[in-house]
Amino acid sequence: MKNITRSVVLAATLVSAAVLGPAMAAVTTQGSVQTVAMRFAQAVIHIPGMTCSNHSCATTVYMSLIRLKGVMGVGVDESTQNVTVKYIIGRTNPAVFLKAVKDAGFPGTLVRGKRA
């Protein structure tokens, strides 16, 4: 019964910490919760070969990026052939995105963002 109560309190605390905005809840070994500030950045990658008419190119690029650790969001604009990646600084970087896009079969060029 004690473990169930601890789990409920922990879940409620994590939910409360999650509404703080760009922060992440971290649980200490004593069971208390700390919030850890996270910084986000965006990178824009131009992918000139993303021209499939049935959106399969955009889907392939999207899936190759969204699965990466530290990526919070991916936006694909087929008309400009640009991809915007929102990510957590320190968990990943634009060089990882370029490799993922290349591994998916598309040459990409970093338009905005910092190379690691």
C-alpha positions as CSV (number, residue, x, y, z in Angstrom):
1,M,0.0,0.0,0.0
2,K,2.9,2.4,0.8
3,N,4.3,1.9,-2.7
4,I,0.9,2.7,-4.3
5,T,0.6,6.0,-2.3
6,R,4.2,6.9,-3.2
7,S,3.5,6.3,-6.9
8,V,0.3,8.4,-6.9
9,V,2.1,11.3,-5.1
10,L,5.0,11.0,-7.5
11,A,2.7,11.0,-10.6
12,A,0.9,14.1,-9.3
13,T,4.1,15.9,-8.6
14,L,5.5,15.1,-12.1
15,V,2.3,16.4,-13.7
16,S,2.6,19.6,-11.6
17,A,6.2,20.0,-12.6
18,A,5.4,19.4,-16.3
19,V,3.2,22.5,-16.6
20,L,6.1,24.7,-15.7
21,G,6.9,25.3,-19.4
22,P,10.3,24.4,-20.8
23,A,11.5,22.4,-17.9
24,M,11.8,18.7,-17.1
25,A,11.0,17.0,-13.9
26,A,13.8,14.9,-12.4
27,V,13.2,12.6,-9.5
28,T,15.9,12.3,-6.9
29,T,16.7,9.0,-5.1
30,Q,14.9,10.4,-2.0
31,G,11.7,10.7,-4.0
32,S,11.6,14.5,-4.2
33,V,11.2,16.3,-7.5
34,Q,13.5,18.9,-9.0
35,T,12.9,20.8,-12.1
36,V,15.7,21.0,-14.6
37,A,15.6,23.9,-17.1
38,M,16.0,22.9,-20.7
39,R,17.1,25.1,-23.5
40,F,15.7,24.6,-27.0
41,A,17.0,25.6,-30.4
42,Q,15.9,25.3,-34.0
43,A,17.8,24.2,-37.0
44,V,16.6,24.6,-40.6
45,I,17.8,22.1,-43.2
46,H,17.3,22.5,-47.0
47,I,16.7,19.2,-48.8
48,P,16.6,19.8,-52.5
49,G,15.8,16.1,-53.4
50,M,12.5,16.1,-51.5
51,T,10.2,16.1,-54.5
52,C,8.0,13.0,-54.3
53,S,4.4,13.8,-55.4
54,N,2.8,11.5,-52.9
55,H,4.5,13.0,-49.8
56,S,6.6,9.9,-49.2
57,C,9.8,11.9,-49.3
58,A,8.5,14.3,-46.7
59,T,7.3,11.4,-44.5
60,T,10.6,9.6,-44.8
61,V,12.6,12.8,-43.8
62,Y,10.1,13.5,-40.9
63,M,10.3,10.0,-39.5
64,S,14.1,9.9,-39.7
65,L,14.3,13.1,-37.6
66,I,11.4,12.8,-35.1
67,R,12.8,9.5,-33.8
68,L,16.1,11.1,-32.7
69,K,16.8,11.5,-29.0
70,G,16.4,15.2,-28.1
71,V,14.2,16.2,-31.0
72,M,11.0,17.9,-29.8
73,G,9.4,18.6,-33.1
74,V,9.9,18.5,-36.9
75,G,8.2,20.6,-39.5
76,V,8.5,19.8,-43.2
77,D,7.7,22.4,-45.8
78,E,7.5,20.7,-49.2
79,S,7.1,23.9,-51.1
80,T,10.4,25.4,-50.0
81,Q,12.0,21.9,-49.4
82,N,13.0,23.1,-45.9
83,V,12.8,21.1,-42.7
84,T,12.7,22.8,-39.3
85,V,13.8,20.8,-36.3
86,K,13.2,21.9,-32.7
87,Y,15.6,20.2,-30.3
88,I,17.0,20.2,-26.8
89,I,20.4,21.8,-26.6
90,G,23.0,19.4,-25.3
91,R,21.0,16.3,-26.2
92,T,21.5,16.5,-30.0
93,N,22.8,18.9,-32.6
94,P,22.3,19.7,-36.3
95,A,25.2,17.4,-37.4
96,V,23.1,14.5,-36.2
97,F,20.1,15.8,-38.2
98,L,22.2,16.0,-41.4
99,K,23.5,12.5,-40.9
100,A,19.9,11.1,-40.3
101,V,18.7,12.9,-43.5
102,K,21.6,11.5,-45.5
103,D,21.0,8.0,-44.1
104,A,17.4,8.3,-45.3
105,G,18.7,9.0,-48.8
106,F,18.5,12.8,-49.0
107,P,21.3,15.3,-49.3
108,G,20.7,18.1,-46.8
109,T,22.3,21.5,-46.2
110,L,22.2,23.4,-42.9
111,V,20.5,26.7,-43.6
112,R,20.2,27.9,-40.0
113,G,21.6,26.5,-36.8
114,K,25.0,25.7,-35.4
115,R,27.2,22.9,-36.5
116,A,28.6,20.8,-33.7
